[in-house]
Amino acid sequence: MLHWRLREAAKRIGVAQRTLSRFETGQSRPVRGTVALIKAAYEAAGVEFIDDAKPGVRLLKAKS
């Protein structure tokens, strides 16, 4: 959706690449604060999290 590589995503989120990689591969679960950072970074980039009958995400407008 945003075409972020791991390095860029980790930098934008403010976590180590290893932390993000372990979460993505299911090797660990993020703590609540990390989830909040991830959500905030994606929302800042224009992603909307939908929480209704059919939860999901959509790109409102790509931001740099």
N, CA and C atoms as an extended XYZ file, in Angstrom:
192
Properties=species:S:1:pos:R:3:atomname:S:1:resname:S:1:resid:I:1 pbc="F F F"
N         0.831       -1.183        0.000 N   MET     1
C         0.000        0.000        0.000 CA  MET     1
C         0.883        1.256        0.000 C   MET     1
N         1.842        1.293        0.915 N   LEU     2
C         2.742        2.444        0.974 CA  LEU     2
C         4.102        2.155        0.349 C   LEU     2
N         4.378        0.877        0.092 N   HIS     3
C         5.628        0.455       -0.530 CA  HIS     3
C         6.852        0.820        0.313 C   HIS     3
N         6.715        0.748        1.636 N   TRP     4
C         7.839        1.001        2.529 CA  TRP     4
C         8.667       -0.264        2.666 C   TRP     4
N         9.959       -0.136        2.581 N   ARG     5
C        10.852       -1.236        2.913 CA  ARG     5
C        10.987       -1.269        4.438 C   ARG     5
N        11.488       -2.353        4.964 N   LEU     6
C        11.599       -2.530        6.400 CA  LEU     6
C        12.362       -1.387        7.063 C   LEU     6
N        13.478       -1.005        6.476 N   ARG     7
C        14.304        0.075        7.047 CA  ARG     7
C        13.511        1.375        7.146 C   ARG     7
N        12.809        1.715        6.076 N   GLU     8
C        12.044        2.960        6.076 CA  GLU     8
C        10.886        2.893        7.062 C   GLU     8
N        10.174        1.778        7.101 N   ALA     9
C         9.061        1.629        8.031 CA  ALA     9
C         9.545        1.748        9.470 C   ALA     9
N        10.633        1.066        9.800 N   ALA    10
C        11.170        1.122       11.158 CA  ALA    10
C        11.563        2.547       11.531 C   ALA    10
N        12.178        3.259       10.599 N   LYS    11
C        12.578        4.644       10.862 CA  LYS    11
C        11.363        5.530       11.085 C   LYS    11
N        10.356        5.400       10.241 N   ARG    12
C         9.149        6.220       10.372 CA  ARG    12
C         8.383        5.898       11.654 C   ARG    12
N         8.402        4.632       12.052 N   ILE    13
C         7.689        4.210       13.254 CA  ILE    13
C         8.475        4.578       14.503 C   ILE    13
N         9.796        4.537       14.401 N   GLY    14
C        10.642        4.853       15.547 CA  GLY    14
C        11.022        3.632       16.362 C   GLY    14
N        11.152        2.489       15.676 N   VAL    15
C        11.577        1.256       16.341 CA  VAL    15
C        12.741        0.664       15.560 C   VAL    15
N        13.439       -0.277       16.186 N   ALA    16
C        14.534       -0.961       15.508 CA  ALA    16
C        13.991       -1.862       14.408 C   ALA    16
N        14.762       -2.029       13.348 N   GLN    17
C        14.354       -2.922       12.260 CA  GLN    17
C        14.086       -4.321       12.781 C   GLN    17
N        14.927       -4.779       13.681 N   ARG    18
C        14.781       -6.125       14.239 CA  ARG    18
C        13.448       -6.262       14.973 C   ARG    18
N        13.062       -5.243       15.700 N   THR    19
C        11.782       -5.264       16.421 CA  THR    19
C        10.632       -5.434       15.449 C   THR    19
N        10.641       -4.638       14.405 N   LEU    20
C         9.573       -4.696       13.412 CA  LEU    20
C         9.587       -6.026       12.657 C   LEU    20
N        10.767       -6.496       12.316 N   SER    21
C        10.889       -7.765       11.607 CA  SER    21
C        10.359       -8.927       12.448 C   SER    21
N        10.689       -8.956       13.728 N   ARG    22
C        10.221      -10.030       14.606 CA  ARG    22
C         8.698      -10.004       14.731 C   ARG    22
N         8.111       -8.815       14.748 N   PHE    23
C         6.662       -8.692       14.805 CA  PHE    23
C         6.036       -9.192       13.503 C   PHE    23
N         6.587       -8.765       12.367 N   GLU    24
C         6.036       -9.151       11.065 CA  GLU    24
C         6.117      -10.656       10.811 C   GLU    24
N         7.158      -11.298       11.322 N   THR    25
C         7.338      -12.729       11.085 CA  THR    25
C         6.692      -13.598       12.165 C   THR    25
N         6.061      -12.957       13.142 N   GLY    26
C         5.380      -13.705       14.193 CA  GLY    26
C         6.301      -14.261       15.264 C   GLY    26
N         7.543      -13.820       15.292 N   GLN    27
C         8.488      -14.292       16.307 CA  GLN    27
C         8.249      -13.645       17.660 C   GLN    27
N         7.575      -12.507       17.670 N   SER    28
C         7.243      -11.838       18.917 CA  SER    28
C         5.998      -10.993       18.702 C   SER    28
N         5.432      -10.566       19.810 N   ARG    29
C         4.257       -9.691       19.752 CA  ARG    29
C         4.666       -8.318       20.269 C   ARG    29
N         4.219       -7.269       19.630 N   PRO    30
C         4.619       -5.934       20.085 CA  PRO    30
C         3.879       -5.543       21.361 C   PRO    30
N         4.532       -4.738       22.167 N   VAL    31
C         3.873       -4.188       23.347 CA  VAL    31
C         2.901       -3.104       22.890 C   VAL    31
N         1.979       -2.742       23.747 N   ARG    32
C         0.931       -1.782       23.397 CA  ARG    32
C         1.503       -0.469       22.845 C   ARG    32
N         2.584        0.016       23.435 N   GLY    33
C         3.179        1.266       22.967 CA  GLY    33
C         3.696        1.162       21.545 C   GLY    33
N         4.240        0.004       21.193 N   THR    34
C         4.744       -0.200       19.832 CA  THR    34
C         3.594       -0.235       18.839 C   THR    34
N         2.496       -0.864       19.206 N   VAL    35
C         1.315       -0.889       18.333 CA  VAL    35
C         0.835        0.536       18.076 C   VAL    35
N         0.821        1.356       19.119 N   ALA    36
C         0.390        2.752       18.968 CA  ALA    36
C         1.322        3.510       18.027 C   ALA    36
N         2.633        3.261       18.122 N   LEU    37
C         3.595        3.913       17.228 CA  LEU    37
C         3.382        3.492       15.783 C   LEU    37
N         3.154        2.205       15.576 N   ILE    38
C         2.911        1.684       14.229 CA  ILE    38
C         1.673        2.328       13.631 C   ILE    38
N         0.592        2.343       14.395 N   LYS    39
C        -0.666        2.924       13.918 CA  LYS    39
C        -0.495        4.402       13.595 C   LYS    39
N         0.170        5.134       14.471 N   ALA    40
C         0.369        6.570       14.255 CA  ALA    40
C         1.188        6.841       12.991 C   ALA    40
N         2.219        6.044       12.756 N   ALA    41
C         3.056        6.239       11.566 CA  ALA    41
C         2.267        5.991       10.285 C   ALA    41
N         1.465        4.943       10.288 N   TYR    42
C         0.663        4.650        9.096 CA  TYR    42
C        -0.431        5.697        8.889 C   TYR    42
N        -1.040        6.152        9.958 N   GLU    43
C        -2.055        7.204        9.819 CA  GLU    43
C        -1.432        8.496        9.312 C   GLU    43
N        -0.235        8.820        9.787 N   ALA    44
C         0.457       10.027        9.317 CA  ALA    44
C         0.770        9.947        7.827 C   ALA    44
N         0.898        8.717        7.322 N   ALA    45
C         1.190        8.519        5.895 CA  ALA    45
C        -0.078        8.445        5.045 C   ALA    45
N        -1.247        8.566        5.678 N   GLY    46
C        -2.488        8.594        4.917 CA  GLY    46
C        -3.314        7.327        4.970 C   GLY    46
N        -2.954        6.384        5.826 N   VAL    47
C        -3.718        5.147        5.948 CA  VAL    47
C        -4.814        5.340        7.002 C   VAL    47
N        -6.018        4.893        6.667 N   GLU    48
C        -7.128        4.958        7.612 CA  GLU    48
C        -7.456        3.540        8.072 C   GLU    48
N        -7.536        3.363        9.380 N   PHE    49
C        -7.921        2.073        9.948 CA  PHE    49
C        -9.430        2.078       10.123 C   PHE    49
N       -10.086        1.073        9.570 N   ILE    50
C       -11.541        0.988        9.584 CA  ILE    50
C       -11.947       -0.036       10.630 C   ILE    50
N       -12.794        0.373       11.538 N   ASP    51
C       -13.230       -0.518       12.607 CA  ASP    51
C       -14.747       -0.541       12.632 C   ASP    51
N       -15.315       -1.293       11.707 N   ASP    52
C       -16.773       -1.417       11.663 CA  ASP    52
C       -17.124       -2.880       11.417 C   ASP    52
N       -18.201       -3.149       10.739 N   ALA    53
C       -18.619       -4.532       10.488 CA  ALA    53
C       -17.561       -5.312        9.716 C   ALA    53
N       -16.802       -4.623        8.873 N   LYS    54
C       -15.714       -5.250        8.110 CA  LYS    54
C       -14.435       -4.454        8.363 C   LYS    54
N       -13.712       -4.758        9.451 N   PRO    55
C       -12.484       -4.015        9.764 CA  PRO    55
C       -11.450       -4.143        8.653 C   PRO    55
N       -10.636       -3.135        8.514 N   GLY    56
C        -9.596       -3.154        7.504 CA  GLY    56
C        -8.857       -1.842        7.455 C   GLY    56
N        -8.180       -1.597        6.355 N   VAL    57
C        -7.458       -0.347        6.145 CA  VAL    57
C        -7.711        0.133        4.724 C   VAL    57
N        -7.525        1.416        4.536 N   ARG    58
C        -7.588        1.970        3.180 CA  ARG    58
C        -6.673        3.184        3.132 C   ARG    58
N        -6.177        3.462        1.969 N   LEU    59
C        -5.297        4.601        1.763 CA  LEU    59
C        -6.148        5.779        1.374 C   LEU    59
N        -6.190        6.771        2.243 N   LEU    60
C        -6.962        7.974        1.932 CA  LEU    60
C        -6.221        8.816        0.907 C   LEU    60
N        -4.967        9.125        1.219 N   LYS    61
C        -4.141        9.904        0.303 CA  LYS    61
C        -2.701        9.686        0.725 C   LYS    61
N        -1.893        9.219       -0.191 N   ALA    62
C        -0.486        8.967        0.123 CA  ALA    62
C         0.210       10.271        0.465 C   ALA    62
N         0.909       10.264        1.573 N   LYS    63
C         1.691       11.417        1.988 CA  LYS    63
C         3.154       11.015        1.989 C   LYS    63
N         4.031       11.945        1.759 N   SER    64
C         5.465       11.603        1.720 CA  SER    64
C         6.057       11.467        3.091 C   SER    64
